[in-house]
């Protein structure tokens, strides 16, 4: 039996995968019926076959231990090293290997089973709880050397704060993982909005955000975008509560469309395709422009009426700037018309010219 806080040699057969791995896609755990499902996902998403090929060829290097916590049934859930665990289990257990779809598994030598079995001792750092592992995982995957993607980082931070048995708050998580409190609260807010969009507002295809969570993270640094959906600044984030007002569903749904396009069909979603319909952001550098538009009443109204960032920016210009831009463009257009005018063309367009003269007179008469 491995002692908490110690490095122990544990039997491979006593190790289990982590169903709540922060790297898993949203709601993945809802689709798990047993550990085989977890191993299949780990192989499909994180290329366990490559690790298995290396072990089959060179043996298992024991220099870097797995990290696990004990369970009530005497087993251990691996929190760090699930890809290696999947490779080892697949090499030993035909039932695990048969769940794999990567064709490379057919070429990985089954002879490894003669070297590695369920009784093989694996070096494992046994921890007391998920919280006690936070300094290691936080430094490795949130702060430092092998960072997870932005969604996985935000999910991990949120899981530490919101776990049913959690005794830590955002300030303590910030200390544990070596990040500023404002960064931890921003992680928590950004992830919680996605959960609120899915679970409370029931907005279709919330995975649009997850697939481009880096863009969402950047968007939430814009005061204009945050204010539009009602998201708090990091200092005002309330732990244990959804961030957005309950009446802001439509604003959030609209912002998601501007950032990521309309909800995708099941087929496009499965293929990882993004939608361009309704989307006004094609480059993260445009987020600053979007924020300025949403901070302006006229610009916001224009964007809500028609998803065109350039036109909305034009509408967001102040009255003096819009007047100057419009009259300057009109002057340039009239100069072009003058150069190309002929008696026949003028005669043909007299009604339009009369209309222009009337409009100019109305402008001059403005007091």
Protein Blocks (a to p, Z undefined) as FASTA:
>chain_A
ZZehiacdddfklpccdfklfkbcehklmmpcbfklmmmmmmmmnopmlmmmmmmmnopa
fkbccdddddfkopacdfbhplmmmmmmmmmmmmlmmmpmbfklmmpcfklmmmpcfklc
cdddddfblklmmmmmmmmmmmmmmccdfklmmmmmmmmmmpmkbcbdfklmmmmnopaf
klmmmmmmmmmmmmmmmmmnopghkllmmmmmmmmmmmmmpmklmmmnopacfklpcghi
afbdfklmmmmmmmmmmmnopaddfklmmnopacfehpabfbfklmmmmmmmmmpmklmm
mmmmpccfklmmmmmpcfklmmmmmmmmmmmmmmmmmmmgcfklmmmmmmmmmmmmmmmm
mmmmpZZ
